[in-house]
Amino acid sequence: MPSMNDLTDIQTRFPALSDGWARFDGPAGTQVVDTAIEAMSDWQRSGRNANSHGAFPAAQACDDLVDETSKIMGELLSADPVGMTFGPSTTANMMALTRAVAVDLKPEDEIICTTLDHDANVAPWLLAARDSGSTIQMAEFDPNTGRLEAESVIDLISQRTKWIAVTGSSNVIGSIPDITSITRAAHEVGAKVAVDGVHLTPHRKVDINEIGCDVYATSSYKWYGPHAGIMWIEPEVLNDLSVYKVRPSPEKGAGRFQYGTPPWETLAGIKEAAKFLLSVGFESIVKHESVRFERLLSGLIDLPKVRVLGPHENIDRAPTLMFLVDGKEPEEIAQEIAKSKIAVWDGHNYAVEAMNPLGLDEKGAVRAGVCIYIGDEDVDQLLEAVSLI
């Protein structure tokens, strides 16, 4: 696939967009790129649908697919492909990780979570603490700025800290913490860091080698691929974890986290979605999304009766925001917007710890996200729809 620097007609790569809807619901799941759709369909037709570690060509093709998908994910995330594990979702992968971590935690140990995170990177750690008797420390983001300062996490680190769970980017207000500094401070006391990179991966070039984290989780359906979760675990950590697994599973390597037969067609889709991101290039992606998001952010801020939550500046953030309209419930706002064939989300979006600091209840707010296929016309349609509420 040739490099694509002009994204003005990128929408043609997404068959689902032909229905005329403006899809600002991408933070919960994007539409699927054409090459990923074709790869999944082709795999199912190919006769290669089998199982792993067999003596015949179809089985060998399955093994090759795992290796190929791991390799392209290693390129996407700048990480050792040996550490790539695949599962149904990031939530499921985090549950498997923390169940293994909990085996070796002691009552005197501490885990640090944050109020900025999606619950997929909070609840699993709460359960691990419950089962092990260890303690959770909660780092809080600043509700006035919408930022989680690195010091808010670092100040909680002690010799008792064993794991830090932190988001790469908020899935509701977009702010991007300094996870590299947090990781560096954690490693100084021997603690490990698990980054929820689900909302970061579609919008920034991720370099795990530079970040230095021990675990990085992402979900391909947030970046134009099929519904699946990919979790990278530093290979030594991967081999040392007390993983719950069936007895025939390997004692070392990524296969320890493979629960049953992988969905081969999904791996084929993941591979092509990752190749799509790499072919477009993150310099082009960031530039395209930033221009559209600035148009959306400033437009909403300028509207009377609209309150934008979180950061009001378009720096160090993913192109996602939450807003309210005076006198209207979030669900009511989303329903009115949908009448104009525009998709947005309402609610807490699983960032349950973030709602109270933002002054919200369980009803949350309205969330809109810019992604690669959002254009200026889409933004203008959303702004007009909100202005009419």
C-alpha positions as CSV (number, residue, x, y, z in Angstrom):
1,M,0.0,0.0,0.0
2,P,1.5,3.4,-1.0
3,S,2.0,6.1,1.6
4,M,-1.1,8.3,1.9
5,N,-0.3,11.8,2.8
6,D,-3.5,13.5,1.7
7,L,-6.3,12.2,3.8
8,T,-9.1,14.2,2.2
9,D,-10.7,11.1,0.6
10,I,-9.7,8.6,3.2
11,Q,-13.4,7.9,3.8
12,T,-13.4,5.8,0.6
13,R,-11.4,3.2,2.5
14,F,-14.3,2.6,4.9
15,P,-17.3,0.9,3.3
16,A,-19.5,1.4,6.3
17,L,-19.3,5.2,5.9
18,S,-21.4,5.0,2.7
19,D,-24.6,5.4,4.7
20,G,-24.1,9.1,5.2
21,W,-23.6,9.1,9.0
22,A,-21.0,11.3,10.6
23,R,-19.3,8.9,13.0
24,F,-17.9,10.7,16.1
25,D,-18.4,7.5,18.1
26,G,-14.9,6.3,17.2
27,P,-13.6,6.3,20.8
28,A,-15.9,3.4,21.5
29,G,-15.0,1.6,18.2
30,T,-14.1,2.8,14.7
31,Q,-15.3,1.6,11.4
32,V,-13.2,-1.1,9.8
33,V,-10.8,-0.3,6.9
34,D,-11.4,-2.2,3.6
35,T,-8.2,-4.2,3.6
36,A,-8.9,-5.6,7.1
37,I,-12.4,-6.6,6.0
38,E,-11.0,-8.3,2.9
39,A,-8.3,-10.1,4.9
40,M,-10.8,-11.6,7.3
41,S,-13.1,-12.7,4.5
42,D,-10.2,-14.1,2.5
43,W,-8.9,-16.1,5.4
44,Q,-12.3,-17.8,5.9
45,R,-12.5,-18.7,2.2
46,S,-8.9,-19.8,1.9
47,G,-8.9,-23.3,3.4
48,R,-6.2,-22.2,5.9
49,N,-8.7,-22.2,8.8
50,A,-7.3,-24.9,11.0
51,N,-5.4,-24.9,14.3
52,S,-1.8,-24.4,15.4
53,H,1.2,-26.7,15.5
54,G,0.0,-29.2,12.9
55,A,1.9,-31.2,10.3
56,F,-0.1,-30.0,7.3
57,P,0.0,-26.7,5.4
58,A,-3.2,-25.1,6.8
59,A,-2.0,-25.5,10.4
60,Q,1.4,-24.1,9.5
61,A,-0.3,-21.1,7.9
62,C,-2.0,-20.5,11.3
63,D,1.4,-20.5,13.0
64,D,2.8,-18.2,10.4
65,L,-0.2,-15.8,10.8
66,V,0.5,-15.5,14.6
67,D,4.2,-14.7,13.8
68,E,3.3,-12.2,11.0
69,T,0.7,-10.4,13.2
70,S,3.1,-10.2,16.1
71,K,5.8,-8.8,13.9
72,I,3.6,-6.1,12.4
73,M,2.3,-5.2,15.9
74,G,5.9,-5.0,17.1
75,E,6.5,-2.5,14.3
76,L,3.4,-0.5,15.1
77,L,4.2,-0.3,18.8
78,S,8.1,-0.3,18.5
79,A,8.3,-3.4,20.8
80,D,9.7,-6.9,20.8
81,P,7.2,-9.1,18.9
82,V,7.9,-11.9,21.3
83,G,5.8,-10.2,23.9
84,M,2.6,-9.9,21.9
85,T,-0.5,-11.7,23.2
86,F,-3.9,-11.7,21.7
87,G,-7.3,-11.9,23.4
88,P,-11.0,-10.8,23.0
89,S,-10.6,-7.3,24.5
90,T,-8.3,-5.2,26.6
91,T,-10.7,-5.7,29.5
92,A,-10.3,-9.5,29.2
93,N,-6.6,-9.2,28.8
94,M,-6.2,-7.0,31.8
95,M,-8.3,-9.4,33.9
96,A,-6.0,-12.3,32.8
97,L,-2.9,-10.2,33.7
98,T,-4.0,-9.1,37.1
99,R,-5.2,-12.5,38.0
100,A,-1.6,-13.7,37.4
101,V,-0.1,-10.7,39.2
102,A,-2.3,-11.3,42.3
103,V,-0.8,-14.7,42.9
104,D,2.5,-13.1,43.9
105,L,1.3,-10.0,45.6
106,K,1.5,-9.8,49.4
107,P,-0.6,-7.8,51.9
108,E,2.2,-5.3,52.4
109,D,2.3,-4.5,48.7
110,E,0.7,-1.5,46.9
111,I,-0.7,-0.9,43.5
112,I,-1.2,2.6,42.1
113,C,-4.2,3.3,39.8
114,T,-5.5,6.7,38.5
115,T,-8.8,8.5,38.4
116,L,-8.2,9.3,34.7
117,D,-8.3,5.6,33.6
118,H,-11.0,3.5,31.9
119,D,-12.3,1.0,34.3
120,A,-10.5,-1.8,32.3
121,N,-7.3,-0.5,34.0
122,V,-8.8,0.0,37.4
123,A,-11.3,-2.7,38.3
124,P,-8.9,-5.6,37.5
125,W,-6.4,-4.2,39.9
126,L,-9.0,-3.6,42.5
127,L,-9.9,-7.3,42.2
128,A,-6.2,-8.3,42.4
129,A,-5.8,-6.2,45.6
130,R,-9.0,-7.8,47.0
131,D,-7.7,-11.3,46.4
132,S,-4.1,-10.7,47.6
133,G,-4.8,-8.4,50.5
134,S,-2.6,-5.6,49.0
135,T,-3.5,-1.9,48.9
136,I,-4.6,0.4,46.1
137,Q,-3.4,4.0,46.0
138,M,-5.3,6.3,43.7
139,A,-3.5,9.1,41.8
140,E,-5.9,11.9,41.0
141,F,-6.0,14.1,37.9
142,D,-6.6,17.9,38.2
143,P,-10.3,18.5,37.4
144,N,-9.5,22.1,36.6
145,T,-7.0,21.3,33.8
146,G,-8.1,17.8,33.0
147,R,-4.5,16.7,33.3
148,L,-2.9,13.9,35.3
149,E,0.5,15.3,36.2
150,A,3.3,12.8,36.5
151,E,4.0,14.0,40.0
152,S,0.5,13.0,41.1
153,V,1.6,9.4,40.4
154,I,5.2,9.6,41.3
155,D,4.5,11.1,44.7
156,L,2.6,7.9,45.7
157,I,5.5,5.6,44.7
158,S,7.3,3.9,47.6
159,Q,9.3,0.7,48.3
160,R,5.9,-1.0,48.7
161,T,4.8,-0.2,45.2
162,K,4.7,-3.2,42.9
163,W,2.6,-2.2,40.0
164,I,1.4,1.1,38.5
165,A,-1.7,1.1,36.2
166,V,-1.9,4.3,34.1
167,T,-3.7,5.3,30.9
168,G,-1.8,6.4,27.8
169,S,-4.6,8.8,27.0
170,S,-8.0,9.5,28.6
171,N,-10.8,7.9,26.7
172,V,-13.2,10.7,27.7
173,I,-11.3,14.0,27.7
174,G,-8.2,13.0,25.7
175,S,-5.4,14.2,28.0
176,I,-2.1,12.3,27.6
177,P,0.0,11.8,30.8
178,D,3.7,11.6,30.8
179,I,3.9,7.8,31.1
180,T,7.6,7.8,30.3
181,S,8.5,9.7,33.4
182,I,6.1,7.7,35.5
183,T,7.7,4.5,34.2
184,R,11.2,5.7,34.9
185,A,10.2,6.6,38.5
186,A,8.5,3.2,39.0
187,H,11.5,1.3,37.8
188,E,13.8,3.1,40.3
189,V,12.0,1.2,43.1
190,G,11.6,-2.0,41.2
191,A,7.9,-1.5,40.4
192,K,6.3,-2.4,37.1
193,V,4.0,-0.3,34.9
194,A,0.9,-1.4,32.9
195,V,-0.2,1.2,30.3
196,D,-3.7,1.2,28.9
197,G,-2.9,2.4,25.5
198,V,-6.3,1.8,23.9
199,H,-7.1,5.5,23.3
200,L,-3.5,6.5,22.6
201,T,-2.6,4.0,19.8
202,P,-4.9,5.4,17.1
203,H,-3.7,8.9,17.5
204,R,0.1,8.9,18.3
205,K,3.1,6.9,17.2
206,V,3.7,4.6,20.2
207,D,7.3,3.7,21.1
208,I,7.3,1.1,23.9
209,N,11.1,0.9,23.8
210,E,11.2,4.6,24.7
211,I,8.3,4.5,27.2
212,G,9.9,1.6,28.9
213,C,6.7,0.1,30.4
214,D,6.3,-3.5,31.3
215,V,2.8,-4.0,29.8
216,Y,1.0,-2.1,27.0
217,A,-2.6,-2.9,26.1
218,T,-4.5,-1.8,22.9
219,S,-7.6,-2.8,21.0
220,S,-7.6,-3.1,17.3
221,Y,-11.3,-2.1,17.0
222,K,-10.2,1.3,18.1
223,W,-7.9,1.7,15.1
224,Y,-9.9,0.4,12.2
225,G,-9.6,-3.3,12.8
226,P,-11.7,-6.1,14.2
227,H,-12.9,-6.5,17.8
228,A,-9.9,-7.8,19.7
229,G,-7.4,-6.9,22.3
230,I,-3.6,-7.0,22.0
231,M,-1.4,-6.9,25.1
232,W,2.3,-6.6,24.9
233,I,4.2,-7.9,28.0
234,E,7.9,-7.5,28.4
235,P,9.3,-11.0,27.6
236,E,11.0,-11.5,31.0
237,V,7.9,-10.4,32.9
238,L,5.8,-12.5,30.6
239,N,7.8,-15.6,31.5
240,D,7.8,-14.9,35.2
241,L,4.1,-14.3,35.7
242,S,2.0,-17.0,37.5
243,V,-0.4,-17.3,34.7
244,Y,-3.7,-19.2,34.9
245,K,-3.6,-21.6,32.0
246,V,-4.4,-25.1,30.8
247,R,-1.6,-27.6,31.3
248,P,-0.7,-28.2,27.6
249,S,0.0,-24.5,27.2
250,P,3.6,-23.5,27.0
251,E,5.5,-22.6,30.2
252,K,7.3,-19.7,28.4
253,G,6.3,-17.1,25.9
254,A,3.1,-15.5,24.6
255,G,1.3,-18.8,24.3
256,R,0.9,-18.8,28.1
257,F,-1.8,-16.1,27.7
258,Q,-3.6,-17.8,24.8
259,Y,-6.8,-19.1,26.1
260,G,-8.0,-21.6,23.5
261,T,-7.8,-21.4,19.7
262,P,-7.2,-17.9,18.4
263,P,-9.7,-16.4,16.0
264,W,-7.5,-16.7,12.9
265,E,-9.6,-14.4,10.7
266,T,-9.4,-11.7,13.5
267,L,-5.6,-11.9,13.5
268,A,-5.6,-11.5,9.7
269,G,-7.7,-8.3,10.2
270,I,-5.5,-7.0,13.0
271,K,-2.4,-7.4,10.7
272,E,-4.0,-5.4,7.9
273,A,-5.4,-2.7,10.2
274,A,-1.9,-2.2,11.7
275,K,-0.4,-2.1,8.2
276,F,-3.0,0.5,7.3
277,L,-1.9,2.8,10.1
278,L,1.8,2.4,9.2
279,S,1.1,3.0,5.5
280,V,-0.8,6.3,6.3
281,G,1.9,7.3,8.8
282,F,1.3,9.0,12.1
283,E,2.7,12.3,11.0
284,S,-0.2,12.5,8.5
285,I,-2.7,11.1,11.0
286,V,-1.8,13.6,13.8
287,K,-1.9,16.6,11.4
288,H,-5.2,15.6,9.9
289,E,-6.9,14.9,13.2
290,S,-5.5,17.9,15.0
291,V,-6.9,20.4,12.4
292,R,-10.4,18.8,12.6
293,F,-10.3,18.6,16.4
294,E,-9.3,22.2,16.7
295,R,-12.3,23.1,14.6
296,L,-14.5,21.0,16.8
297,L,-13.1,22.1,20.1
298,S,-13.1,25.9,19.4
299,G,-16.5,25.6,17.8
300,L,-18.1,24.0,20.9
301,I,-16.4,26.4,23.3
302,D,-17.8,29.3,21.3
303,L,-21.4,28.0,21.4
304,P,-23.7,29.5,24.1
305,K,-25.1,27.0,26.7
306,V,-22.3,24.5,25.8
307,R,-19.8,23.5,28.5
308,V,-16.7,21.6,27.3
309,L,-15.1,19.4,30.0
310,G,-11.4,18.8,30.5
311,P,-8.6,20.6,28.6
312,H,-9.6,23.6,26.5
313,E,-6.3,23.5,24.6
314,N,-5.4,21.2,21.7
315,I,-2.0,20.1,23.0
316,D,-0.8,16.8,24.7
317,R,-4.2,15.2,24.0
318,A,-6.0,12.8,21.8
319,P,-8.8,14.3,19.7
320,T,-11.6,13.4,22.1
321,L,-13.8,15.6,24.3
322,M,-16.9,15.6,26.5
323,F,-19.5,18.4,26.6
324,L,-22.9,19.3,28.1
325,V,-25.7,21.6,26.9
326,D,-27.4,23.6,29.6
327,G,-30.8,22.2,30.6
328,K,-30.4,18.9,28.8
329,E,-29.5,15.4,29.9
330,P,-26.6,13.8,28.1
331,E,-28.8,11.0,26.6
332,E,-31.3,13.6,25.4
333,I,-28.5,15.6,23.7
334,A,-27.1,12.4,22.0
335,Q,-30.6,11.6,20.8
336,E,-31.2,15.0,19.3
337,I,-27.8,14.9,17.5
338,A,-28.6,11.4,16.1
339,K,-31.6,12.9,14.3
340,S,-29.1,14.6,12.1
341,K,-27.4,11.3,11.3
342,I,-24.5,12.1,13.6
343,A,-23.2,9.4,16.1
344,V,-21.9,10.5,19.5
345,W,-21.9,8.7,22.9
346,D,-23.4,9.7,26.2
347,G,-22.6,8.3,29.6
348,H,-19.5,7.7,31.7
349,N,-17.9,5.6,28.9
350,Y,-16.4,3.3,31.6
351,A,-14.2,6.1,33.0
352,V,-16.2,5.8,36.2
353,E,-13.5,7.3,38.5
354,A,-13.3,10.4,36.3
355,M,-16.9,11.4,36.6
356,N,-16.9,12.8,40.1
357,P,-13.8,15.0,39.6
358,L,-15.4,16.4,36.5
359,G,-18.6,17.3,38.4
360,L,-20.6,14.6,36.7
361,D,-22.9,11.8,38.0
362,E,-23.4,8.3,36.5
363,K,-25.2,9.9,33.5
364,G,-21.9,11.4,32.4
365,A,-21.8,13.7,29.5
366,V,-21.7,13.6,25.7
367,R,-18.5,12.3,24.1
368,A,-17.3,13.1,20.6
369,G,-14.1,11.9,19.0
370,V,-12.2,12.8,15.8
371,C,-10.5,10.0,13.9
372,I,-8.9,9.5,10.6
373,Y,-12.1,9.6,8.5
374,I,-13.7,12.7,10.1
375,G,-13.6,15.7,7.8
376,D,-14.4,19.4,8.1
377,E,-17.9,18.8,6.8
378,D,-18.6,16.3,9.6
379,V,-17.4,18.8,12.2
380,D,-19.6,21.5,10.8
381,Q,-22.6,19.2,10.8
382,L,-22.0,18.3,14.5
383,L,-21.6,22.0,15.5
384,E,-24.8,22.9,13.7
385,A,-26.7,20.1,15.3
386,V,-25.5,21.1,18.8
387,S,-26.3,24.8,18.2
388,L,-29.9,23.8,17.4
389,I,-30.4,22.0,20.8
